[in-house]
Structure formats: structure tokens, C-alpha cells
């Protein structure tokens, strides 16, 4: 596994998501209370881009049908057995790095 630079800290705004692509995989980035988080970008319902969803606290709301996910765990709020992949993040200087296989 390797860490890949995907953004700068200044690119991620609290309360907003950002979608990045790593080797063809779309990943949604978020910041809450100064910490960065990354999960799969596609909602498990119909694949809508979570990076475009509404963000509050540590949750993102799917822009199509309102499914909510905790981006610290990847779990769907209504059904925690439905879980998105979470990516490990490192911040070096102001660079955001995501661990990818």
C-alpha cells in the first residue's frame, strides 16, 4: 500500500465535500473539526456522488435520495451494516495523502 497526494488542506472546506480520483477510483474527502476523512464516493443506494452531498458534523447526505453516512466510519446511519470503505489519511505539511492499494 502507498500514500498518494490527492489535495491540499486549503482545498477542503469544513461543511463541504470534495471528490478526488485515484487510479480510477472516486473518493469523497471531508473535513470536520479540523480533521480530514475519506470514503468511497458512490452512495450504496444508486451510486450518487457523496462528495456533492450536504455535510453536517460528521455526516454526509446523498444528493439523490437522502441516505446519510457517517464519514468517520463509512456506515449508513439507518443501517450500519451498509458500509463504505474508509481510507487512511496522512497530512504532510499541507498535503493530504490517502492510502491506496
HELIX and SHEET records of a PDB file:
HELIX    1   1 UNK A    9  UNK A   11  5                                   3    
HELIX    2   2 UNK A   50  UNK A   52  5                                   3    
SHEET    1   A 3 UNK A   2  UNK A   8  0                                        
SHEET    2   A 3 UNK A  95  UNK A 100 -1                                        
SHEET    3   A 3 UNK A  89  UNK A  92 -1                                        
SHEET    1   B 3 UNK A  18  UNK A  22  0                                        
SHEET    2   B 3 UNK A  25  UNK A  32 -1                                        
SHEET    3   B 3 UNK A  35  UNK A  40 -1                                        
SHEET    1   C 3 UNK A  54  UNK A  56  0                                        
SHEET    2   C 3 UNK A  59  UNK A  61 -1                                        
SHEET    3   C 3 UNK A  68  UNK A  70 -1                                        
END                                                                             
